[in-house]
Amino acid sequence: MRIATRGSALALAQARYVAALLQPAHPGVEIVEIVTSGDRRRDVEDKREWVLEIEEALADGRADLAVHSAKDVPAELPEGFALAGFPIREEPWDALCGASSLDALPPGARVGTSSLRRAAGLRALRPDLDVVELRGNVDTRLRKLREGGYDAIVLALAGLKRLGLQDEVGCVLEELVPSAGQGALLLECRGGDAEAEAAAAAIVDPETQRCVLAERALVRALGADCHTPVGAHATIGTDGTLSMRAFVGAVDGSRWVADALHGFDDPVALGDEAARRLFGAGARELLAG
């Protein structure tokens, strides 16, 4: 069994985690590193740039399964490829590094992020902060924080934990609605590859699968892309039904709409209904810029 992944430290950590899950049934799992268009560019225009070359490796037989960060995968897969499932999710939250809380930051503090969703949420919560762009991998961003270019930065908690960097976390920002699929890994294979589908099915977490499918359904129904500040976080209650928090905001933090829905059985129905309600509250105008 060959697993395709990007070659970043975080992507490799994620692939090794999946390889360890597969190892008992598939000894000798091989990890195939792929350089994607997104790795070659400073400004990624389309989520497809993170996955295109990995899908090419699946298509030409260099790999059997691909491991992606679920939040980086477009809501619709291209023809010929199949969503093979989601292993158990890491915590989906954003983390603030460099400060103990948002309230602890003084007015005008420089907060770095590369995410339009995080920028919109931060500006909505604290319009007095100077939210500025921050690029690079996790180590680069933390180095820039230590060098004093920023008072704080926001990163995905899941990525920090997978890299063993949880000590860098000042606080967890549960007040920000995470990106759809944040903290989850998405497994992809060639359509009709029964062996790869069976291998993935054995390590799928049903609760993670239902939640992330609901979040991806919302993104698909909104017609959102990586340039739209959209958050979606689904959970499963003790009664087994799905709930979701959803957010769409203007990048400058001046306007946003948010909603919370409860008591759904069907993930796609939840995502579609959340989108319908957000559109009714003005999300269409926000998404149009």
Number of C-alpha atoms within 10 A of each C-alpha: 18 19 25 28 30 25 17 15 15 20 21 19 17 21 27 18 15 21 21 12 17 18 14 10 11 14 11 12 17 17 22 20 18 18 16 19 18 19 15 11 10 10 10 15 12 16 18 19 19 23 24 16 19 27 27 14 21 22 16 10 12 15 24 23 30 28 27 23 21 20 21 21 24 20 21 11 13 11 8 12 16 16 17 23 24 28 23 16 20 16 14 20 21 26 24 23 24 20 16 14 15 19 10 9 18 11 12 13 16 19 25 26 20 18 20 19 26 26 25 27 27 25 21 20 15 17 16 14 18 18 24 13 14 19 14 12 12 17 14 12 21 20 13 18 19 13 10 10 14 20 20 25 25 26 23 21 25 22 25 19 16 17 16 11 15 15 9 16 21 18 17 19 19 11 11 21 23 26 28 28 28 26 24 24 28 23 26 27 27 25 16 11 14 11 13 21 21 11 18 23 16 13 15 19 14 13 17 23 20 21 29 30 23 30 30 27 25 30 26 18 17 22 13 18 18 19 15 22 24 30 24 29 24 26 18 18 11 6 7 12 15 22 21 24 18 26 25 29 28 25 24 16 19 11 15 21 18 18 15 14 16 15 14 18 14 14 23 21 14 25 29 20 16 28 25 16 17 21 18 11 14 15 24 16 10 17 20 9 10
